[in-house]
Amino acid sequence: MNTGRRLMDLVAFIAVLATGIILVAVGVEPEALAIVVVALGGLYNAWNGTKTARNDRGSSSAEERE
């Protein structure tokens, strides 16, 4: 299961990198792109943290049942 998560992280990283390259090639100012990248990074961290918290809660619930 850890391999699947790492694969998802790699796909997300490549997608964000490709999007940044395309936006710079199209003519978006790098300063504006930096703001968007920081915001998307924050959203990804929030999603990733929430997902981890759900997994932790699920594990503790399973342990309590035993």
C-alpha positions as CSV (number, residue, x, y, z in Angstrom):
1,M,0.0,0.0,0.0
2,N,2.9,2.3,0.6
3,T,4.0,1.8,-3.0
4,G,0.7,3.0,-4.2
5,R,1.0,6.2,-2.1
6,R,4.5,6.8,-3.4
7,L,3.3,6.3,-6.9
8,M,0.5,8.9,-6.4
9,D,3.0,11.3,-4.9
10,L,5.3,10.9,-8.0
11,V,2.4,11.4,-10.4
12,A,1.3,14.5,-8.5
13,F,4.8,15.9,-8.5
14,I,5.2,15.3,-12.3
15,A,1.8,16.8,-13.0
16,V,2.6,20.0,-11.0
17,L,6.0,20.3,-12.6
18,A,4.7,19.8,-16.1
19,T,1.9,22.4,-15.4
20,G,4.5,24.9,-14.2
21,I,6.6,24.4,-17.3
22,I,3.6,24.8,-19.6
23,L,2.4,27.9,-17.9
24,V,5.9,29.5,-18.1
25,A,6.1,28.5,-21.8
26,V,2.7,30.1,-22.5
27,G,3.8,33.4,-20.9
28,V,2.6,33.4,-17.3
29,E,4.8,35.5,-15.1
30,P,7.0,33.4,-12.8
31,E,6.0,35.5,-9.8
32,A,2.3,34.7,-10.3
33,L,3.2,31.0,-10.9
34,A,5.1,30.9,-7.6
35,I,2.0,32.1,-5.7
36,V,-0.1,29.4,-7.3
37,V,2.5,26.7,-6.6
38,V,2.7,27.7,-2.9
39,A,-1.1,27.6,-2.6
40,L,-1.3,24.2,-4.3
41,G,1.4,22.8,-2.1
42,G,-0.5,23.9,0.9
43,L,-3.7,22.2,-0.3
44,Y,-1.8,19.0,-1.1
45,N,-0.2,19.0,2.4
46,A,-3.7,19.6,4.0
47,W,-5.1,16.7,2.0
48,N,-2.2,14.5,2.7
49,G,-2.4,15.3,6.5
50,T,-6.1,14.7,6.6
51,K,-5.7,11.3,4.8
52,T,-3.0,10.3,7.3
53,A,-5.2,11.3,10.3
54,R,-8.1,9.2,8.9
55,N,-5.8,6.2,8.6
56,D,-4.6,6.7,12.1
57,R,-8.1,6.9,13.4
58,G,-9.1,3.8,11.4
59,S,-6.2,1.8,12.9
60,S,-7.0,2.8,16.5
61,S,-10.6,1.9,16.0
62,A,-9.6,-1.5,14.7
63,E,-7.3,-2.0,17.7
64,E,-10.1,-1.1,20.1
65,R,-12.4,-3.7,18.5
66,E,-9.9,-6.4,19.2
